[in-house]
Amino acid sequence: MRTLTAHLKQNVHLIQQRFHTKDAIRSLSVTIGLDIHAELLYLPNTVDEQKIHSFLLAPIQQLVKQSVTYDQLGSIFKDGEPSVAYTVEECVDGLVNGRALLMFNKEEGYLFNCSNWRVRSVEVPLSSSVYEGPASGLTEDISVNLNLLRNYYRSPNLVIETLSIGSEAKKEISILSVHGVSNPAIVEEVKARLNNINVSQAIINQLATDALEGDGLLFPRTMSIDRPDACAMALAAGRVVILVEGSPLALLAPSIFYHFFQNQDDYLSDFGKFGSRPLRYSYFFIATFTPAIIVAIERFHLDLIPRDLHEQLIKTHDTLAPFTIELLFVILLMQVIMDGSYRLPGNVIFAVTFIGTMLISDVATDVNLFHPVTIVIIGICYISSFPVLHRGLLSPIFFMRLSFIILAHFFGFAGLFLGTTVLLILMAKLHSIGTPYLYPFLPFQPDKWKDTLFRGGLQRVINHPNPLPFNRHQAKANRKQHI
């Protein structure tokens, strides 16, 4: 690293060189007291000039015709979170992060937090609404998010550690844990995985997710949430919360299978104590296995079902394509409509949904393009997948649904049994930050089932959370080595 020199003009020149154009940095020559000549540097459009006046210029104006020494500067500038920079790299990092830099004929400079990033104000959470409860959501400003979490978890044991990733375009990441509640080994593993990120431009928040999830297939091993109250509950349960600068979503780690069936509503109403989670597990099963079960029956076991249903299913042979092909086509068509509703402009969504509705409506059944049973089955699948709360599970459901349909078409229920067995083995081998993915179901520990299938009493859940096991060897083996 290039250290600063004792010559003001040379220091200014070294910093301006890093930005390649003269107009990139604005500079203002100031005199502090009678003798100290200084240069104020900042990047336009990243700072609040009112803060510069309040933190720097106003105190300097009060020192006119006074004798000031370098040792007195620390007591003069108290606002703006002043910090000392000794290298050119520290000065450049401060400038690109919205700080103002005050330099002297000295081998150090002062950085002041005068940032003015344009972000959303605190609003209702966009991706995780509840029937009743707090209505504040995280934003893209990491300082606002830290303020919200401090508000929800008011304890001196809340530990916040900050690191930055990226060698050129950097981003800050804050790691939150609770001393005495979070497993220190898990916290250290989270920091190790984030420090393992080696990129020049940290402009994609997914980098942190990939690093935390480590090696593994299909199922998500971190959970993203935009509710600060849910983050506070995760901290109380011993999990680690990761905030990435510029992202309105917090990452929760470890995140294992049963975590994806929990919702903040479970802790805000009595219905969540008994009814919500078993229904969500059943919805997951219905959305994943229903088409494959129907295909297996239609292919191999028509004679074993009631006669009326037999007659309905046998009519599928009157359509243009076999039953399995119909199911696959309608599933892909529904996926196109779902993806289009997320990504297309609002004025185009209506046209896409209208055309899609025509294709899977009575018009399609009247011309024998699809059988009504096909439409009903796929409708049940997609309606059942909506209550599956975390969107990270939608992709595994889609992949498993297609795979099981193909297995059922060729091998019937034997194929479904084999595919389910392979799936369970793969899930059992997964780990999230060294925690078994199917814990506490595999390994089988029924005494740890509280707050999994059912939500227990709130005092017991909060005061005695399920401990998350940690395997240091497994966690190290599952790290991604090249990120």
Secondary structure, DSSP 8 states (H G I E B T S, - for coil): --B--S-HHHHHHHHHHHHSSGGGSEEEEEEETTTEEEEEEE-TTTB-HHHHIIIIIHHHHTTTT----GGGHHHH--SS--EEE-BHHHHHHHHHTTEEEEE-SSS-EEEEE-B------S---SS---SSS------S-HHHHHHHHHHHS--TTEEEEEEEE-SSB-EEEEEEEETTTS-HHHHHHHHHHHHT---SB---THHHHHHHH-S--SS-SSEEE--HHHHHHHHHTT-EEEEETT-S-EEEES--GGGGG--GGGGTSSHHHHTHHHHHHHHHHHHHHHHHHHHHHHHH-GGGS-HHHHHHHHGGGGSSS-HHHHHHHHHHHHHHHHHHHHHS-HHHHHHHHHHHHHHTSHHHHHTTSS-HHHHHHHHHHHHHHTT---GGGHHHHHHHHHHHHHHHHHHHHHHHHHHHHHHHHHHHH-EETTEETTTTTTTT-GGG-BTTTB---HHHHHHS-------HHHHHHTS-S--
